[in-house]
Amino acid sequence: MQLSRSQRAGLAAGDRARACIAATGKTLFGEIAWTPRERDIIREHYPNYRRIYELLPHRTPKAIRVRAHEMGVVRRRHIWTNLEVLKLRSLYARKASDKELKAAFPNLRLRQIHGKAWHIRAPSRLGRPFKVLGVPALDSVRAKAREHGLTLLDLDLLAKTKHYFRRCCRRPNWKYINRAVQLFEGTLVVEWDQR
């Protein structure tokens, strides 16, 4: 491949500029050229920009950030595709472990994966623990639902109790509690205090 006269002149001008920068230590605009020591400081201390600013007081914060980006030290931001978001939603819906999430998205850190799940409002894999109401029958039914990975909405739907368990207060509805107990193949037992 032959270069045109203007291309050769451009390459020669670039060589002359680099030689000038190496000789004077300044760019053509009069700014101080980056030294290997400064680049090593950025590599060593990234992402602690405060420490880098302290070690390179003659450099502006913007210049340091731009140089770190040009050097490839900065972690690239991941742009999520629609397919990845769907995959993440399905993994969260089936309560996948952190190991499975990491295997599904090998190029991402767990923090990034959990952050995206929070951003898209994916259902929590663990969920909040159910509040203890102080009624043993209610508390044991709710704990059993939790063991089976059911939400209170799921429990209401399966036991056909309208919205009793979701909006449950401390007043026991024995008919609904008995339905839930039968759902888990248990028995409701009444014990009397001996006085």
VEXDREN-2710 file (C-alpha; in Angstrom, 1 decimal):
% VEXDREN-2710
k/r/px/py/pz
1/MET/0.0/0.0/0.0
2/GLN/1.4/3.4/-1.0
3/LEU/0.8/6.5/1.0
4/SER/-0.1/9.7/-0.6
5/ARG/2.2/12.7/-0.2
6/SER/-0.2/14.4/2.3
7/GLN/-0.4/11.1/4.3
8/ARG/3.4/10.9/4.5
9/ALA/3.6/14.6/5.5
10/GLY/1.0/13.9/8.3
11/LEU/3.0/11.0/9.6
12/ALA/6.2/13.0/9.6
13/ALA/4.5/15.9/11.4
14/GLY/3.3/13.4/14.1
15/ASP/6.8/12.0/14.5
16/ARG/8.1/15.6/14.9
17/ALA/5.4/16.4/17.4
18/ARG/6.2/13.3/19.5
19/ALA/10.0/14.1/19.4
20/CYS/9.2/17.7/20.5
21/ILE/7.1/16.4/23.4
22/ALA/9.8/13.9/24.5
23/ALA/12.5/16.6/24.3
24/THR/10.6/19.4/26.2
25/GLY/8.2/17.4/28.4
26/LYS/5.3/19.6/27.2
27/THR/2.6/19.2/24.6
28/LEU/2.2/21.5/21.6
29/PHE/-0.3/23.4/23.7
30/GLY/2.2/24.0/26.5
31/GLU/0.7/21.4/28.9
32/ILE/2.9/19.1/30.9
33/ALA/3.1/15.7/29.2
34/TRP/2.1/12.6/31.2
35/THR/5.1/10.7/32.6
36/PRO/5.3/6.9/33.1
37/ARG/5.4/7.6/36.9
38/GLU/2.1/9.5/36.8
39/ARG/0.5/6.7/34.8
40/ASP/1.7/4.1/37.3
41/ILE/0.2/6.2/40.1
42/ILE/-3.2/6.1/38.3
43/ARG/-2.9/2.3/37.7
44/GLU/-1.9/1.6/41.3
45/HIS/-4.5/3.8/43.1
46/TYR/-7.6/3.6/40.8
47/PRO/-10.5/3.9/41.7
48/ASN/-9.4/6.0/44.7
49/TYR/-9.5/9.4/43.0
50/ARG/-8.9/11.3/46.2
51/ARG/-5.5/9.6/46.7
52/ILE/-4.6/10.2/43.0
53/TYR/-5.5/13.9/43.3
54/GLU/-3.2/14.1/46.4
55/LEU/-0.3/12.4/44.6
56/LEU/-0.8/14.5/41.4
57/PRO/-1.7/18.0/42.6
58/HIS/-0.6/19.6/39.3
59/ARG/-3.2/17.6/37.4
60/THR/-6.9/18.6/37.3
61/PRO/-9.5/16.0/38.4
62/LYS/-10.9/16.0/34.8
63/ALA/-7.5/15.3/33.3
64/ILE/-6.9/12.4/35.7
65/ARG/-10.3/10.9/34.9
66/VAL/-9.8/11.3/31.1
67/ARG/-6.3/9.8/31.4
68/ALA/-7.6/6.8/33.4
69/HIS/-10.2/6.2/30.8
70/GLU/-7.7/6.4/27.9
71/MET/-5.4/4.0/29.7
72/GLY/-8.3/1.5/30.0
73/VAL/-8.1/1.4/33.8
74/VAL/-11.7/2.5/34.2
75/ARG/-14.2/-0.3/34.4
76/ARG/-16.6/-0.2/31.5
77/ARG/-20.2/0.2/32.3
78/HIS/-22.4/-2.7/31.2
79/ILE/-25.4/-1.9/29.0
80/TRP/-28.1/-4.5/29.7
81/THR/-29.9/-5.9/26.7
82/ASN/-33.6/-6.8/26.8
83/LEU/-32.7/-10.5/26.7
84/GLU/-30.4/-10.2/29.7
85/VAL/-33.1/-8.4/31.7
86/LEU/-35.6/-11.2/30.9
87/LYS/-33.1/-13.8/31.9
88/LEU/-32.4/-11.9/35.1
89/ARG/-36.1/-11.7/35.9
90/SER/-36.6/-15.4/35.3
91/LEU/-33.6/-16.3/37.5
92/TYR/-35.0/-14.1/40.3
93/ALA/-38.5/-15.5/39.9
94/ARG/-37.2/-19.0/40.5
95/LYS/-35.0/-17.8/43.4
96/ALA/-31.7/-18.6/41.9
97/SER/-28.6/-18.6/44.1
98/ASP/-25.7/-16.2/43.8
99/LYS/-23.7/-19.0/42.2
100/GLU/-26.3/-19.5/39.5
101/LEU/-26.5/-15.7/38.9
102/LYS/-22.7/-15.5/38.5
103/ALA/-22.7/-18.4/36.1
104/ALA/-25.5/-16.8/34.0
105/PHE/-23.6/-13.5/33.8
106/PRO/-19.9/-14.4/34.0
107/ASN/-18.6/-10.9/32.9
108/LEU/-20.5/-9.0/35.7
109/ARG/-19.9/-8.7/39.4
110/LEU/-22.6/-9.8/41.8
111/ARG/-23.1/-6.2/42.9
112/GLN/-23.9/-5.2/39.3
113/ILE/-26.4/-8.1/39.0
114/HIS/-28.2/-7.3/42.3
115/GLY/-28.2/-3.6/41.4
116/LYS/-29.9/-4.3/38.1
117/ALA/-32.4/-6.6/39.8
118/TRP/-33.3/-3.8/42.2
119/HIS/-33.5/-1.3/39.3
120/ILE/-36.0/-3.5/37.4
121/ARG/-37.9/-4.3/40.6
122/ALA/-37.4/-8.0/40.3
123/PRO/-39.1/-10.0/43.0
124/SER/-36.8/-10.5/45.9
125/ARG/-35.2/-14.0/46.0
126/LEU/-35.4/-14.1/49.7
127/GLY/-38.3/-11.8/50.5
128/ARG/-38.9/-10.1/53.8
129/PRO/-39.5/-12.4/56.8
130/PHE/-43.2/-12.5/57.8
131/LYS/-44.1/-10.5/60.8
132/VAL/-44.7/-12.5/64.0
133/LEU/-48.3/-11.8/65.1
134/GLY/-48.2/-13.6/68.5
135/VAL/-51.0/-16.0/67.5
136/PRO/-49.3/-19.5/67.4
137/ALA/-51.7/-20.9/64.8
138/LEU/-51.3/-18.0/62.5
139/ASP/-47.6/-17.8/63.0
140/SER/-47.0/-21.5/62.3
141/VAL/-49.1/-21.3/59.1
142/ARG/-47.2/-18.3/57.9
143/ALA/-43.8/-20.0/58.8
144/LYS/-44.9/-23.1/56.9
145/ALA/-45.8/-21.0/53.8
146/ARG/-42.3/-19.4/54.0
147/GLU/-40.7/-22.9/54.2
148/HIS/-42.5/-23.8/50.9
149/GLY/-41.4/-20.6/49.3
150/LEU/-44.9/-19.1/49.1
151/THR/-45.8/-15.5/49.5
152/LEU/-48.9/-14.5/51.5
153/LEU/-50.6/-13.8/48.2
154/ASP/-49.8/-17.3/47.0
155/LEU/-51.1/-18.7/50.3
156/ASP/-54.4/-16.8/50.0
157/LEU/-54.9/-18.0/46.4
158/LEU/-54.1/-21.6/47.2
159/ALA/-56.1/-21.8/50.4
160/LYS/-59.0/-19.7/48.9
161/THR/-59.0/-17.3/51.8
162/LYS/-59.6/-14.1/49.8
163/HIS/-57.0/-11.7/51.3
164/TYR/-57.0/-12.9/54.9
165/PHE/-53.3/-13.8/55.2
166/ARG/-52.1/-10.7/53.3
167/ARG/-54.1/-8.4/55.5
168/CYS/-54.0/-10.5/58.6
169/CYS/-54.3/-8.9/62.0
170/ARG/-54.2/-10.7/65.3
171/ARG/-57.8/-11.9/65.1
172/PRO/-57.8/-15.5/64.1
173/ASN/-60.3/-16.7/61.5
174/TRP/-60.3/-20.4/62.3
175/LYS/-62.1/-21.4/59.1
176/TYR/-59.3/-19.8/57.0
177/ILE/-56.5/-21.0/59.2
178/ASN/-57.9/-24.6/59.0
179/ARG/-57.9/-24.3/55.1
180/ALA/-54.3/-23.3/55.2
181/VAL/-53.4/-26.1/57.6
182/GLN/-55.1/-28.7/55.3
183/LEU/-53.2/-27.2/52.3
184/PHE/-50.0/-28.2/54.0
185/GLU/-51.4/-31.5/55.0
186/GLY/-51.4/-30.7/58.7
187/THR/-53.9/-30.9/61.5
188/LEU/-55.2/-28.2/63.7
189/VAL/-55.1/-29.3/67.4
190/VAL/-56.7/-27.6/70.3
191/GLU/-55.0/-27.8/73.7
192/TRP/-56.8/-26.9/77.0
193/ASP/-55.0/-25.4/79.9
194/GLN/-55.1/-27.6/83.0
195/ARG/-56.2/-25.5/86.0
END
